[in-house]
Amino acid sequence: MSANALWQCRDVTADPLSLHQAQAFMDELPDRPLAGIILRLLSGMLFTGMMVCVKAASEATPLGQIVFFRSLFALLPVVLFLAWRREFPAGLATRRPGGHLLRSGLGAAAMFASFAALALLPVAEATLLAQLTPVLMAIGGVLLLRERLTLQRTAALLLALAGVAVLVLPSLGGDGASLAGYLLALLAALLTAGALLTVRRISRTETPGAIAFYFILMSALAGLVTWPLGWADLDGKQLWLLMFAGLFGGAAHICMTLALRYAEVSRLAPFEYLALIWPVLADLAIFGLAPSAGFLLALPLVLAGAGLAAFEGRRVRWPLRR
């Protein structure tokens, strides 16, 4: 399993654009680690902004409506970026519509689950559980793609499971809302892992622009299907939240793409986990939620497991050294 693939799946609602676009860019520019680091940090801030908007909007907006508007507005920066790359619309041609349908369906389901979890959990806890995706993807590679089960992957799984237990077990005696949020977040991580395993298969023949575009389009259509179930009449505040959720999400993927264009994954590794600072600060400043004891105990366990899975067999390089 490539470290690039595992890096991309950090964000549970991520499109495949940054992973495969970055791989296509690798040989185009000389290594510029400082630019890559800045763009990676900016990407983390934008993803957190998206999650804050989704959580705030969830107080008065149905889940399907949030998914629709988030996907709709995310199309704008992504299409503009692909047009700048001269990959739109020619790059949308596909030879594997069935593969796109499976990948996009799994990704859309992951988006529904992750946004539902965000409505019930602090942003930091939802973000932390998204870090399980590399571990689940590593195990999925063993079960579905006949990859080798290494000692490092086994250790990653055990660390991740220990972190989940530390975070989830205290909620068993609570009101049930937190437990439901944890289960939804775990489901989202599992679905995201499945979606990215599918991406690995179809990317042999499909362009990154097509994979990204059809995923966002499918998510928007999945959200639109919920319209007959009842949507809210949006006021100005709700509309702005949904618009910025989409724009932040699309821009975050572009920043991730460019970060991997300018710097290797192993250079960016020390800065990956700094992205968790922004959700913690957002919980404190916007929602008045301090990190729980379970979160603080689970944090090193989950991140250690994710790090083992993501960088198996790779040496982490010093960020600014050439």
Secondary structure by P-SEA (a helix, b strand, c coil): ccaaaaaaacccccccccaaaaaaacccccccaaaaaaaaaaaaaaaaaaaaaaaaacccccaaaaaaaaaaaaaaaaaaaaaaacccccccccccaaaaaaaaaaaaaaaaaaaaaaacccaaaaaaaacaaaaaaaaaaaacccccccaaaaaaaaaaaaaaaaaccccccccaaaaaaaaaaaaaaaaaaaaaaaaaaccccccaaaaaaaaaaaaaaaaaaacccccccccaaaaaaaaaaaaaaaaaaaaaaaaaaccccccccccccccaaaaaaaaaccccccccaaaaaaaaaaaaaaaaaacccccccccccc
